[in-house]
Amino acid sequence: MTRAGGGLLAAAALTLPLWLSSAYHLHVAIMAGIFGVLALSLNLLLGFTGQLSLGHAAFFGIGAYTSALLTLKGEWSFWPALAAAVVLAGAAGWLIGRLSLKLRGAYFVLVTISFAGVISLVSVNWIELTNGPLGLPGVPAPELFGWSLRSKTAYYYLVLAGIALSYLVSARLVKSRIGRAFVALRENEPLAESVGVDVTHYLVLAAVVSAAMAGLGGSLYAHYTRFVSPEVFLFTYTVTMVVMVVAGGKGTLAGPLVGAVLFTVLPEALRAAASWQWQMLAYGVLLVLLVFFLPRGIVPAVQALRGRDAS
Amino acid sequence: MAELLQHLVNGLVLGGTYALLGIGLTLIFGLMNVVNFAHGEFYTLGAYVAFAALAWAGVHFFVALLMAIAAGAALGWLCEVTLLRPLRSESIDTTMLVMIGVWIAMQNGELLVWGGVAKSIPHPFSTAPLVLGPVAIAPLRIFVLVLAAALIAASWLLIQKTKLGRAMRATFQDRDTAALMGVGIGRIHAATFAFGSGLAAAAGALLGPVFLVYPSMGDLASLKAFSVVILGGLGNLPGATLGGLLLGIVEELGAGYISSGYRDAVGFVIIILVLLFRPSGLFARQERIA
C-alpha cells in the first residue's frame, strides 16, 4: 500500500464515528475492530509460522475471563486487569506452545482444539470461580483519568488503539530478524534448522505473542459487551478468526484487517435478509469457495492484480 | 462391585459406537491424509435418516439402519469426488479448511431442515431393562452393541479379505507404488471416504434411539472419533476398535466416579496426553493400516 493510501485509511478510521450516524453502525465497527485484533493475533501463527491453531478462542476466552474476574471480584481497575489478561493469555500460549509445538500439521491442530475444549469445560464446571454457564454479568466499563469510556464513540477509539498496537507489534516483529525466522520455518523447516534457526524457540515465541494479543482482544470484548460466559470459548470464534485470516490473506499485515472488516460487516448486512442458520450455511459454503478460488486471500490477489497493471 | 459392572456394561455399549466412528475416521485420515472435521456430521446425518425412516415411513429397524448407511456413503462419495479430489495435491491444511466449511454448512443445513429441537427416535424394543445378576441393561442397548460388533467385524473382513481392502492397504503403505501397480487411487479414495462416512452414519443410526437426535450432536461425535483415532494409531483398525471401547469405558467411569460435567473432557485429555507422550497411539509400533 502506498504511503498516501495508508494515511487516507488512518484518517478515515480516526474520523469514522463522525461518519457513522447510528449507534448500531458504531457497534459493528467496534466488533470489527475487536475481531481485527484477534485476526492479527492468529495471523502471527498461521500466516507467518504456518502453524494452524484451532484453539485460539481459548486465549481470547482466558483474556476475557481474567479481565472480567479481576475487575468484578478483585475490584481492580480496567488497565491493570487488561495487562493481566494479556500476560495470562501469553503465559497460556507459552505453556501450550511448549507442550504442543513439537507436533506438526493435523496433530498440532488436534492438540490445540483439545486444550481449548478442556479450558471451555473448566469454565462451565468451575462454578465458584466462573459462575458456570450463567456467566459473569456487570463487567465494568473502562475509565481513563476519571473519564468513563462507556460511550460507543469512546470505546471505538480504545479498540482502535488496540488494533494500532497489535498492528505495530506484528509489523515490527515480522520485519525483524525474528519475522524472517518465522517465514523460514514456514517455508522449509529442515533447511531453516540447518542454518541455525532454533525451531522451538521461535515457534513458542510466536505462540506467546499471538496468545497475548488474543488476550488483549478478549479483554476488550469483555469490557465492551460487559458480560462474559463460557460462550467466549465457542469454536465458532476460532473458525471466524481462521476465515478472516484466510480470506484476507494469511502472511500479510493488511489481510487479517480486511478479512475482519469484511466478515463482520457482511453477516450484519445479511442479517436482515436471512436467518442465522442461513448465514452460517453461507459461511461454510463461502469457506469452501475461498479455498477453491482465492486460496491465497484477497490482499495478495489485489496485490497481484496491481502488479500486473504496473508492469 | 455391582456399580462398577454396570458402568463397564454401559461403557461397552457407548464404546462400540465410538469404535465405528473411529474406524471410519482412521481410514479416511490414514489413507487420504484428510483431517475430516465433517465426520461427526455424517453421524448426525445417519441419526436423522434413521429418525425419518422409523418415525415417518415406519420401516423395520434394520431397513432404517441400512438406509442411514447408504445415505452416509452416498454423501461421502459425493464429497470426495466434488471437493477432495480436485485438492488431492494440496497441503493437509487446505483440505482441512474445506472440511471445516463442509462441517459448518452441513450442520446448519440440518438445523434448517429439522429445526433445533431434539427429537427422539421411536424403536420397537421394550424399555424394561433385562436384569442379569447385578447388571441391568435395556434390550435396545444390547441390540446396539451386537450390531456395532457385527459392523466392526464386517469392516475388518472388507479390509483384510477383499480385493478392495487389499488395494486400500496398499494405498496406505505407499500411494505411488500402489498407483504404479495399477491401483486406481481416485477410486480407492472415493471408496474409503464413502465407507468411512457410511460407518459414521451407522453409528448415528445406532446411538440415535439410545439418546436424542439434534443438529449439533456431531460436534462431540467428531471429537470422540479423533480421540479414538489418536488412541489407536493412524490407520489402525484393531487399534480403533480397542480405542473406542476404552474411551467408552473410561468416559463412563469418569462420569460415574468423578464428575459428569467433565465426561466430555475425557476425550480431550486423551488426545493431549497420547499425542504428547505416545504420538503413534497406544497400540501401534508404527503407523499402519489393517
Interface residues (C-beta under 8 A of the other chain):
Chain A: L52 L99 S100 L103 G105 A106 Y107 V109 L110 V111 I113 S114 F115 G117 V118 L121 V124 N125 F235 V239 V242 V246 Q277 W278 M280 L281 Y283 G284 V285 L286 L287 V288 V291 F292 P295
Chain B: F29 V35 L83 P86 L87 I92 D93 T94 M96 L97 V98 I100 G101 V102 W103 I104 A105 M106 Q107 N108 G109 L111 L112 D219 L223 F226 I230 S259 G261 Y262 D264 A265 G267 F268 V269 I271 I272 L275 L276 P279
